[in-house]
Amino acid sequence: MDWDEKRREWLKLHPSFAATPANDTILTVTGSQPKACKSCIGDHLMLRMFKNKVYYCRIHGYDIFYNNVLFHPRAAVPGPKTRFSVLQC
């Protein structure tokens, strides 16, 4: 069974997660730096912030997209422009 078939089966069991054309969906785009933080407390805080975003999205029925990969190799400076291409798709 390939991924698409597994997803179809899962959506049959969980119909509330299926997107319908009649409903507008909100996509929350978030991410973090590709490398680990220099201190362990930084990684811990990043994880807590991500969990809070996921929890918020679940409560309000939003979709969430997380990525920690730079889309362009020259995008060494972290910021909103490094992930802008995902919004253009």
C-alpha positions as CSV (number, residue, x, y, z in Angstrom):
1,M,0.0,0.0,0.0
2,D,1.5,3.3,-1.0
3,W,1.3,6.6,0.9
4,D,-1.7,7.9,-1.0
5,E,-3.7,4.8,-0.3
6,K,-2.7,4.9,3.4
7,R,-3.8,8.5,3.6
8,R,-7.2,7.7,2.0
9,E,-7.8,4.9,4.5
10,W,-6.8,7.1,7.4
11,L,-9.1,10.0,6.2
12,K,-12.0,7.5,6.0
13,L,-11.4,6.7,9.7
14,H,-10.8,10.4,10.6
15,P,-13.2,12.5,8.3
16,S,-12.8,15.6,10.4
17,F,-9.2,16.0,9.0
18,A,-10.3,15.9,5.4
19,A,-10.2,19.2,3.5
20,T,-13.3,19.9,1.5
21,P,-13.5,22.5,-1.3
22,A,-16.4,24.2,0.3
23,N,-14.4,25.0,3.4
24,D,-11.6,27.5,3.5
25,T,-8.5,26.3,5.2
26,I,-5.8,28.2,7.0
27,L,-2.2,27.1,6.7
28,T,0.2,28.1,9.4
29,V,3.8,28.2,8.1
30,T,6.5,27.9,10.7
31,G,10.0,26.8,11.0
32,S,13.3,27.0,12.7
33,Q,17.0,27.2,12.0
34,P,18.5,24.0,10.4
35,K,21.2,23.7,13.0
36,A,20.8,22.9,16.7
37,C,21.0,25.8,19.2
38,K,24.3,26.3,21.0
39,S,22.6,25.8,24.4
40,C,20.3,23.0,25.3
41,I,17.8,25.5,26.7
42,G,17.4,27.0,23.2
43,D,16.4,23.7,21.7
44,H,14.0,23.1,24.6
45,L,12.4,26.4,24.1
46,M,12.1,25.9,20.3
47,L,10.4,22.6,20.9
48,R,7.9,24.1,23.4
49,M,7.1,27.0,21.0
50,F,6.5,24.5,18.2
51,K,4.2,22.4,20.5
52,N,2.3,25.5,21.4
53,K,1.8,26.3,17.7
54,V,0.6,22.8,17.0
55,Y,-1.8,22.9,19.9
56,Y,-3.2,26.2,18.8
57,C,-3.7,25.0,15.3
58,R,-5.5,21.8,16.5
59,I,-7.9,23.9,18.6
60,H,-8.8,26.2,15.8
61,G,-8.7,23.6,13.0
62,Y,-5.8,25.1,11.1
63,D,-3.2,23.2,9.1
64,I,0.4,23.6,10.0
65,F,3.5,23.3,7.9
66,Y,6.9,23.1,9.7
67,N,10.3,23.1,8.0
68,N,13.8,23.7,9.1
69,V,15.5,23.5,5.7
70,L,16.7,26.6,3.9
71,F,15.2,26.6,0.4
72,H,18.1,28.3,-1.2
73,P,21.8,27.5,-0.3
74,R,22.7,31.2,-0.2
75,A,20.0,31.9,2.3
76,A,22.4,31.7,5.2
77,V,20.7,34.5,7.1
78,P,17.6,33.1,8.9
79,G,14.4,35.0,8.5
80,P,11.1,35.2,6.7
81,K,12.6,35.5,3.2
82,T,14.3,32.1,3.4
83,R,11.0,30.3,3.6
84,F,9.0,32.6,1.3
85,S,9.1,30.2,-1.6
86,V,6.8,27.8,0.2
87,L,4.1,30.4,0.1
88,Q,4.5,31.0,-3.7
89,C,3.7,27.3,-4.6
